[in-house]
Amino acid sequence: MALTVDQLTGYVERDLDADLARWFPDAERAGVPRARPLGPFLARLPRMAASALSAFDRRVRAGTLPTLFGVADWSYAFEFAANDCRILDGDYESELTDDDVWSLGADGGGNYFVVLADGRVGLWFHEEEVIEAHTRFDDPDVFLWTLVRYHAVRTGALPLASVEPDFRSLGQAGALAPEVGLLTGMR
């Protein structure tokens, strides 16, 4: 049976810790205990996205996430304006502000995964200063489920063949986009 987006609702709260323990038991942990307050951004999100981001934030501040997730004091809750960075939406015209996004971490290439105020997750490219439309995930639960499996495959803890069908059935552009999708990075 194909995995659906609805089945992943609540993933961060329900299953993230077990997945981290299973695939990354000895990984070095990272945390950002003094990140800027999340509350004002949570108030703008749809309820389920807010729940997932809040659960993720608790883990970030507690230092329970593997460093390979790109969470660090320079990438989590990044303040774009304070660092003289613009944020353009995928149309390359609509300018967003720090109030419109929350960065979750870096991709290893200088780009940041960000939650948008509508609850979707996308990749902000530092060179273009844009959140490309073809890098989106429906919500933080789907994104983090995908990111965990991406890193599990890359570290050899999980075979690609066991996750590729699920990536495809979820139909997330951020996983499937040629060249920049997470699936491409696992091959």
Backbone as CSV, one residue per row, in Angstrom:
resi,resn,N_x,N_y,N_z,CA_x,CA_y,CA_z,C_x,C_y,C_z
1,MET,0.837,-1.173,0.000,0.000,0.000,0.000,0.892,1.250,0.000
2,ALA,0.556,2.212,-0.833,1.349,3.431,-0.978,1.197,4.327,0.242
3,LEU,2.301,4.879,0.676,2.313,5.824,1.793,1.687,7.138,1.344
4,THR,0.888,7.754,2.217,0.247,9.024,1.895,0.705,10.115,2.862
5,VAL,0.532,11.341,2.447,0.883,12.493,3.285,0.100,12.452,4.590
6,ASP,-1.167,12.109,4.528,-1.998,12.067,5.737,-1.460,11.082,6.773
7,GLN,-0.862,10.002,6.332,-0.309,9.022,7.269,0.885,9.567,8.043
8,LEU,1.510,10.600,7.532,2.680,11.169,8.207,2.321,12.296,9.182
9,THR,1.066,12.685,9.209,0.649,13.725,10.154,0.977,13.265,11.572
10,GLY,1.694,14.098,12.313,2.099,13.773,13.676,3.429,13.050,13.770
11,TYR,4.127,12.873,12.651,5.382,12.124,12.628,6.403,12.649,13.629
12,VAL,6.627,13.949,13.666,7.682,14.495,14.522,7.409,14.149,15.980
13,GLU,6.191,14.340,16.407,5.838,14.051,17.796,5.821,12.553,18.088
14,ARG,5.338,11.778,17.158,5.082,10.357,17.370,6.297,9.458,17.090
15,ASP,7.011,9.685,15.989,7.993,8.704,15.520,9.427,9.199,15.331
16,LEU,9.647,10.485,15.365,10.992,11.003,15.080,12.034,10.442,16.035
17,ASP,11.765,10.446,17.324,12.761,9.972,18.291,13.140,8.516,18.053
18,ALA,12.157,7.679,17.750,12.443,6.252,17.495,13.299,6.092,16.237
19,ASP,13.007,6.867,15.203,13.816,6.793,13.981,15.250,7.248,14.235
20,LEU,15.416,8.300,15.006,16.767,8.772,15.327,17.537,7.716,16.117
21,ALA,16.875,7.093,17.078,17.526,6.056,17.878,17.879,4.827,17.034
22,ARG,17.022,4.490,16.082,17.245,3.308,15.242,18.394,3.522,14.248
23,TRP,18.411,4.660,13.563,19.368,4.843,12.476,20.585,5.696,12.821
24,PHE,20.508,6.441,13.899,21.630,7.327,14.249,21.969,7.245,15.737
25,PRO,22.089,6.041,16.301,22.263,5.936,17.746,23.555,6.568,18.269
26,ASP,24.606,6.541,17.486,25.892,7.043,17.954,26.303,8.363,17.305
27,ALA,25.412,8.967,16.548,25.747,10.214,15.858,25.954,11.347,16.863
28,GLU,26.901,12.196,16.535,27.110,13.390,17.345,25.830,14.226,17.310
29,ARG,25.477,14.797,18.438,24.232,15.563,18.550,24.508,17.059,18.504
30,ALA,23.522,17.785,17.996,23.620,19.242,17.898,22.392,19.852,18.542
31,GLY,22.573,21.032,19.037,21.441,21.742,19.606,21.680,23.236,19.577
32,VAL,20.601,23.953,19.666,20.655,25.417,19.654,19.760,25.904,20.805
33,PRO,20.272,25.863,22.018,19.421,26.200,23.163,18.970,27.657,23.204
34,ARG,19.713,28.560,22.561,19.369,29.981,22.657,18.887,30.574,21.334
35,ALA,18.169,29.821,20.565,17.601,30.336,19.311,16.526,31.377,19.631
36,ARG,16.270,32.249,18.668,15.231,33.264,18.867,13.895,32.582,19.157
37,PRO,12.983,33.276,19.809,11.707,32.676,20.195,10.887,32.223,18.986
38,LEU,10.309,31.057,19.091,9.510,30.471,18.020,8.051,30.924,18.066
39,GLY,7.553,31.299,19.227,6.137,31.600,19.425,5.478,32.482,18.379
40,PRO,6.061,33.632,18.046,5.402,34.490,17.047,5.222,33.815,15.686
41,PHE,6.175,32.996,15.276,6.037,32.315,13.996,4.994,31.197,14.085
42,LEU,4.984,30.469,15.193,4.000,29.393,15.359,2.578,29.903,15.218
43,ALA,2.340,31.112,15.711,0.992,31.689,15.671,0.497,31.883,14.238
44,ARG,1.400,31.965,13.284,1.029,32.185,11.878,0.768,30.884,11.118
45,LEU,1.208,29.770,11.647,1.144,28.491,10.936,-0.206,27.795,11.076
46,PRO,-0.555,26.952,10.091,-1.690,26.048,10.274,-1.409,25.154,11.489
47,ARG,-2.461,24.698,12.132,-2.345,23.965,13.403,-1.382,22.778,13.340
48,MET,-1.498,21.911,12.349,-0.654,20.716,12.301,0.810,21.065,12.017
49,ALA,1.041,22.050,11.189,2.421,22.483,10.925,3.018,23.085,12.192
50,ALA,2.221,23.850,12.929,2.696,24.446,14.183,3.049,23.363,15.191
51,SER,2.240,22.329,15.261,2.509,21.225,16.183,3.820,20.531,15.833
52,ALA,4.023,20.254,14.551,5.256,19.581,14.108,6.479,20.462,14.358
53,LEU,6.387,21.748,14.015,7.526,22.637,14.207,7.832,22.817,15.686
54,SER,6.816,22.923,16.509,7.022,23.054,17.948,7.734,21.819,18.513
55,ALA,7.323,20.627,18.078,7.959,19.391,18.530,9.412,19.327,18.060
56,PHE,9.668,19.755,16.839,11.037,19.786,16.319,11.876,20.785,17.113
57,ASP,11.324,21.955,17.373,12.031,22.993,18.121,12.445,22.491,19.506
58,ARG,11.582,21.767,20.176,11.931,21.226,21.503,13.157,20.322,21.393
59,ARG,13.231,19.531,20.344,14.374,18.638,20.159,15.638,19.422,19.811
60,VAL,15.496,20.466,19.010,16.651,21.308,18.675,17.216,21.946,19.937
61,ARG,16.361,22.543,20.726,16.823,23.242,21.935,17.370,22.280,22.985
62,ALA,16.915,21.018,22.957,17.404,20.011,23.899,18.687,19.334,23.419
63,GLY,19.072,19.562,22.165,20.306,18.981,21.637,20.203,17.504,21.301
64,THR,19.058,17.057,20.801,18.878,15.627,20.529,18.962,15.251,19.051
65,LEU,19.250,16.204,18.167,19.291,15.901,16.736,20.715,15.647,16.260
66,PRO,20.892,14.711,15.340,22.232,14.466,14.794,22.769,15.696,14.057
67,THR,24.047,15.950,14.172,24.661,17.103,13.502,24.489,17.030,11.996
68,LEU,24.380,15.825,11.450,24.261,15.700,10.000,22.963,16.298,9.473
69,PHE,22.029,16.680,10.322,20.791,17.330,9.887,21.006,18.805,9.564
70,GLY,22.201,19.317,9.770,22.491,20.708,9.428,21.931,21.710,10.420
71,VAL,21.607,21.261,11.617,21.105,22.156,12.655,22.300,22.683,13.447
72,ALA,22.439,24.001,13.462,23.524,24.650,14.197,23.080,26.060,14.568
73,ASP,23.853,26.718,15.414,23.468,28.070,15.832,23.488,29.061,14.673
74,TRP,24.163,28.736,13.580,24.197,29.625,12.416,23.143,29.262,11.364
75,SER,22.434,28.125,11.538,21.452,27.722,10.534,20.031,27.605,11.071
76,TYR,19.879,27.307,12.347,18.542,27.157,12.910,18.037,28.528,13.355
77,ALA,16.815,28.858,12.988,16.204,30.159,13.321,17.056,31.304,12.764
78,PHE,17.641,31.064,11.596,18.501,32.054,10.947,17.738,33.361,10.746
79,GLU,18.408,34.446,11.025,17.806,35.765,10.846,18.350,36.355,9.550
80,PHE,17.545,36.244,8.513,17.964,36.648,7.169,18.281,38.144,7.107
81,ALA,17.399,38.991,7.602,17.603,40.447,7.521,18.855,40.865,8.278
82,ALA,19.061,40.323,9.451,20.235,40.680,10.252,21.532,40.265,9.572
83,ASN,21.441,39.317,8.651,22.615,38.852,7.910,22.632,39.365,6.479
84,ASP,21.857,40.432,6.238,21.797,41.074,4.920,21.435,40.110,3.795
85,CYS,20.491,39.210,4.073,20.022,38.256,3.073,18.564,38.554,2.732
86,ARG,18.274,38.544,1.452,16.887,38.679,1.010,16.253,37.302,0.944
87,ILE,14.934,37.292,0.948,14.179,36.050,0.782,13.140,36.313,-0.298
88,LEU,13.340,35.697,-1.429,12.357,35.791,-2.508,11.575,34.485,-2.573
89,ASP,10.281,34.585,-2.822,9.477,33.392,-3.016,9.790,32.824,-4.402
90,GLY,9.247,31.670,-4.705,9.552,30.951,-5.943,9.262,31.695,-7.222
91,ASP,8.482,32.776,-7.158,8.211,33.565,-8.360,9.315,34.569,-8.661
92,TYR,10.318,34.649,-7.800,11.462,35.557,-7.924,11.073,37.026,-7.815
93,GLU,9.845,37.316,-7.420,9.399,38.699,-7.289,8.887,39.019,-5.889
94,SER,8.128,38.108,-5.307,7.538,38.351,-3.995,8.617,38.264,-2.929
95,GLU,8.820,39.377,-2.228,9.830,39.400,-1.189,9.200,39.020,0.145
96,LEU,9.850,38.096,0.847,9.400,37.645,2.147,10.304,38.237,3.221
97,THR,9.869,38.135,4.468,10.661,38.636,5.594,10.941,37.499,6.566
98,ASP,11.721,37.785,7.597,11.978,36.800,8.644,10.683,36.356,9.315
99,ASP,9.665,37.204,9.303,8.372,36.835,9.878,7.652,35.784,9.040
100,ASP,8.055,35.611,7.795,7.387,34.696,6.862,8.014,33.314,6.786
101,VAL,9.186,33.140,7.390,9.897,31.860,7.302,10.591,31.536,8.627
102,TRP,10.871,30.259,8.797,11.652,29.781,9.948,12.625,28.749,9.423
103,SER,13.923,29.001,9.572,14.902,28.056,9.038,15.099,26.882,9.994
104,LEU,15.113,25.685,9.404,15.259,24.448,10.162,16.699,23.969,10.230
105,GLY,17.489,24.305,9.235,18.865,23.848,9.163,19.386,24.001,7.755
106,ALA,20.634,23.614,7.567,21.309,23.779,6.284,21.395,22.454,5.535
107,ASP,21.585,22.551,4.228,21.676,21.351,3.388,23.110,20.893,3.130
108,GLY,24.079,21.595,3.665,25.474,21.248,3.440,26.107,22.017,2.301
109,GLY,25.306,22.774,1.549,25.808,23.563,0.440,25.557,25.051,0.611
110,GLY,25.254,25.482,1.825,25.004,26.896,2.075,23.551,27.305,1.928
111,ASN,22.685,26.349,1.638,21.265,26.624,1.466,20.519,26.204,2.731
112,TYR,19.377,26.835,2.995,18.624,26.550,4.214,17.251,25.984,3.907
113,PHE,16.877,24.962,4.667,15.506,24.460,4.645,14.686,25.387,5.524
114,VAL,13.562,25.883,4.998,12.738,26.823,5.747,11.275,26.397,5.728
115,VAL,10.607,26.653,6.851,9.160,26.501,6.924,8.577,27.851,6.546
116,LEU,7.615,27.838,5.643,6.925,29.071,5.252,5.670,29.226,6.102
117,ALA,5.135,30.436,6.174,3.978,30.720,7.015,2.743,29.915,6.632
118,ASP,2.695,29.370,5.421,1.547,28.531,5.042,1.744,27.079,5.476
119,GLY,2.877,26.783,6.121,3.153,25.446,6.633,4.000,24.574,5.732
120,ARG,4.205,24.988,4.484,5.055,24.200,3.591,6.530,24.416,3.948
121,VAL,7.366,23.507,3.498,8.805,23.597,3.703,9.453,23.696,2.338
122,GLY,10.459,24.558,2.203,11.179,24.706,0.946,12.656,24.936,1.202
123,LEU,13.414,24.996,0.141,14.859,25.209,0.235,15.190,26.607,-0.270
124,TRP,15.796,27.404,0.608,16.253,28.752,0.264,17.680,28.630,-0.258
125,PHE,17.871,29.050,-1.505,19.191,28.998,-2.129,19.929,30.310,-1.875
126,HIS,21.099,30.209,-1.280,21.814,31.419,-0.863,22.286,32.273,-2.036
127,GLU,22.635,31.689,-3.157,23.133,32.493,-4.279,22.040,33.340,-4.914
128,GLU,20.868,32.750,-5.082,19.752,33.478,-5.688,18.881,34.169,-4.649
129,GLU,19.056,33.789,-3.393,18.247,34.283,-2.276,16.751,34.020,-2.512
130,VAL,16.463,32.818,-3.005,15.093,32.455,-3.360,14.742,31.087,-2.788
131,ILE,13.482,30.926,-2.421,12.951,29.630,-2.021,12.311,29.046,-3.273
132,GLU,13.042,28.197,-3.933,12.593,27.655,-5.214,11.295,26.874,-5.057
133,ALA,10.375,27.080,-5.983,9.068,26.428,-5.942,9.182,24.912,-6.041
134,HIS,10.168,24.419,-6.773,10.295,22.976,-6.979,11.045,22.263,-5.857
135,THR,11.181,22.929,-4.703,11.851,22.307,-3.558,10.891,22.120,-2.377
136,ARG,9.610,22.209,-2.610,8.630,22.253,-1.518,8.204,20.870,-1.027
137,PHE,7.843,20.859,0.233,7.208,19.733,0.909,5.911,20.256,1.499
138,ASP,4.909,19.401,1.625,3.594,19.833,2.094,3.602,20.398,3.508
139,ASP,4.443,19.842,4.389,4.463,20.302,5.782,5.710,19.776,6.483
140,PRO,5.977,20.243,7.709,7.179,19.789,8.422,7.211,18.294,8.711
141,ASP,6.060,17.675,8.987,6.065,16.232,9.246,6.578,15.467,8.031
142,VAL,6.060,15.780,6.854,6.488,15.096,5.628,7.951,15.394,5.346
143,PHE,8.352,16.651,5.487,9.742,17.011,5.232,10.681,16.267,6.161
144,LEU,10.398,16.271,7.458,11.320,15.647,8.406,11.336,14.132,8.269
145,TRP,10.202,13.511,7.965,10.185,12.077,7.682,11.128,11.788,6.507
146,THR,11.041,12.601,5.481,11.865,12.432,4.284,13.337,12.691,4.595
147,LEU,13.622,13.757,5.329,15.008,14.109,5.654,15.688,13.024,6.480
148,VAL,14.972,12.455,7.432,15.539,11.379,8.241,15.930,10.200,7.356
149,ARG,15.055,9.819,6.441,15.352,8.695,5.567,16.460,9.026,4.565
150,TYR,16.482,10.248,4.107,17.561,10.706,3.223,18.917,10.482,3.898
151,HIS,19.037,10.944,5.139,20.310,10.786,5.847,20.584,9.329,6.214
152,ALA,19.547,8.559,6.512,19.747,7.138,6.817,20.293,6.400,5.596
153,VAL,19.795,6.728,4.420,20.314,6.121,3.188,21.748,6.585,2.953
154,ARG,21.986,7.870,3.089,23.334,8.404,2.815,24.392,7.853,3.760
155,THR,24.014,7.531,4.994,24.983,6.984,5.947,25.061,5.457,5.891
156,GLY,24.248,4.828,5.032,24.288,3.384,4.879,23.436,2.619,5.887
157,ALA,22.638,3.318,6.680,21.790,2.660,7.679,20.506,2.101,7.085
158,LEU,20.176,2.515,5.874,18.916,2.128,5.245,19.150,2.022,3.739
159,PRO,18.675,0.957,3.104,18.854,0.849,1.647,17.889,1.773,0.891
160,LEU,18.381,2.367,-0.168,17.561,3.263,-0.992,16.297,2.564,-1.481
161,ALA,16.401,1.320,-1.860,15.246,0.588,-2.397,14.095,0.512,-1.391
162,SER,14.403,0.624,-0.109,13.336,0.533,0.890,12.569,1.842,1.056
163,VAL,13.117,2.955,0.578,12.424,4.236,0.740,11.989,4.884,-0.573
164,GLU,12.625,4.540,-1.660,12.308,5.198,-2.927,10.830,5.083,-3.304
165,PRO,10.190,3.926,-3.157,8.758,3.871,-3.494,7.915,4.831,-2.645
166,ASP,8.256,4.961,-1.365,7.517,5.899,-0.500,7.756,7.344,-0.924
167,PHE,8.984,7.669,-1.263,9.272,9.031,-1.743,8.404,9.329,-2.965
168,ARG,8.330,8.380,-3.856,7.554,8.592,-5.083,6.052,8.676,-4.792
169,SER,5.546,7.833,-3.908,4.111,7.862,-3.628,3.702,9.140,-2.901
170,LEU,4.596,9.727,-2.125,4.275,10.986,-1.440,4.220,12.156,-2.415
171,GLY,4.957,12.053,-3.523,4.889,13.063,-4.578,5.366,14.450,-4.184
172,GLN,6.327,14.543,-3.300,6.825,15.839,-2.845,7.894,16.374,-3.802
173,ALA,7.685,17.569,-4.315,8.642,18.163,-5.254,10.041,18.237,-4.645
174,GLY,10.127,18.543,-3.369,11.430,18.658,-2.717,12.205,17.358,-2.662
175,ALA,11.528,16.255,-2.808,12.193,14.957,-2.859,12.439,14.510,-4.287
176,LEU,11.537,14.860,-5.198,11.575,14.297,-6.548,12.157,15.204,-7.623
177,ALA,12.334,16.482,-7.361,12.821,17.407,-8.390,14.187,16.969,-8.913
178,PRO,14.351,16.946,-10.239,15.653,16.605,-10.812,16.728,17.572,-10.310
179,GLU,17.890,17.049,-10.064,19.079,17.794,-9.659,19.056,18.278,-8.218
180,VAL,17.952,18.783,-7.698,17.943,19.340,-6.343,17.101,18.553,-5.353
181,GLY,16.309,17.588,-5.807,15.471,16.801,-4.908,16.294,15.873,-4.048
182,LEU,15.801,15.584,-2.862,16.551,14.709,-1.945,16.785,13.330,-2.537
183,LEU,15.867,12.828,-3.336,16.067,11.508,-3.955,17.297,11.509,-4.852
184,THR,17.510,12.573,-5.575,18.700,12.678,-6.424,19.978,12.585,-5.589
185,GLY,19.969,13.194,-4.416,21.150,13.183,-3.547,21.452,11.855,-2.903
186,MET,20.553,10.887,-3.025,20.772,9.571,-2.429,21.354,8.572,-3.425
187,ARG,21.481,8.980,-4.659,21.980,8.036,-5.677,23.458,8.147,-5.864
